[in-house]
Amino acid sequence: MSVSIERILQTLDRAHNGPLCTQKEWNLKRIPTKVKQKLDEYRLRGTCDRENPINADDRLADEFFKAGFELAVDLGMLCQDTERVINVTGDELKDAIRRAPSELAIGEGVDRVVLRNRKPEDRIPPIIRAPLGNRLTEDIWVRVNQGIVEHREIDIFYGGTIMTIFGRPVMAGTPYETLVGRYQAQLTHEVLWRAGRMGMPTVAVSSSATAFGQLGGFGIRGGFDPATSIAIILAPGELLTAYAVLHKVVHTLNCGAHFYVGTAPMIGGYAGPPEGTALVHIANVLLQFAVHHAHMYAAQAHDVRYGGNCGREGLWVQSVATQAISRNTHLMGTDPVAQVAGPCTEMLLYESAVAMMGITASGVASVAVCRGSGSKYIDYTTPLEHKFCAEVGKRSAGMSRKQVNELAKAILPEYEGQLFDPPKGKSVRECYDLQTLQPTQEWLDTYVRIKKQLGEMGVPLEYP
């Protein structure tokens, strides 16, 4: 266990003895009230610049960090199960940040990768994790994921979600979930063996929403190996924790493994406007290290109006919050990209290019891709868009935020009018040959055409 038992028990004690607060009051009163107070105190209201969606103002990012840090201390985190607030002091929060790693090596052999803290405009490319929670039917899960990890631009295998186990639906909270944890580990071994990447690090367990999948598949014989797997732990909401989360934390630490906690603050949700969402984004991230003792974080702002983060407000929140954290701490983070267009569409590639350049230039350590179609549809993910995201992310490292902002302003008009009614695209069965793992000519032609267009605009992509 890399965290002392006293620190874990302190979190658990506060989850049972902290101040009482209902979740309704937390969401509807405490978060909005405190966010409004911090926005006014730091004069941050109205700073979201839709005309410049990638922030390039260091002073603004630093002010957001100060306000977000104070918000974390003032609010703390609510435990859903006990409706008790887990408070932390400013000194405790600073100490938790100080103790967090700034570098982590994971994997084996030629597939070993080193995650590092990155700064804005860093020349070190981000690490790419894929695929991002995409839902696939059981019969093609191995084949599609093999196609994804055969692209060497992908560094860590995320895995996506298996919908069934031997034809049975994986129902949350049932033993099917416990079984699917072990099952996904077995299929993951098959994917990596077929792709010739047996040393590739993995993320586990993405097919299980509760703690049961992790308990059933992580750190057991034949399951995910704690030496090469990072545990994924998702928070239930903004500034929230729960027993399911804490079970996963304790289990992962018992296995001697590393983990990250993911959060998704909502633009237009309890935090209100983009500026409020950025504050909650920062506070959420910082509290993962003080409350959950995370090694890394994952955070993606979602615009509740269309369910993605590739519009102007989503891009701005991701950029300013990521810069606030990367400039003022050594923490390692993952920013997931949430596109809404489906495979075999130009829009999916436009969304991906803008989002990947924005978060890469903002200093994120790794990026999780690709959530095409907003993960609404089953089997709507293909290897090609993952390769495209990785290419943009790695080759745009070192670009200035001002450069990226100008490119974003030029590319956004190509797709932003469709954010509320995006093209569904085609399923992987329709735009890929699953025997040869090659895209159809239509999808390949679209990929080449958009790469050429973006390359001519200044995006650092190779094209014929």
Order of alpha helices (4+ residues) and beta strands (2+ residues): alpha-alpha-alpha-beta-beta-alpha-beta-beta-beta-beta-alpha-beta-beta-beta-beta-alpha-beta-alpha-beta-beta-alpha-beta-beta-alpha-beta-beta-alpha-beta-alpha-beta-alpha-alpha-alpha-beta-beta-alpha
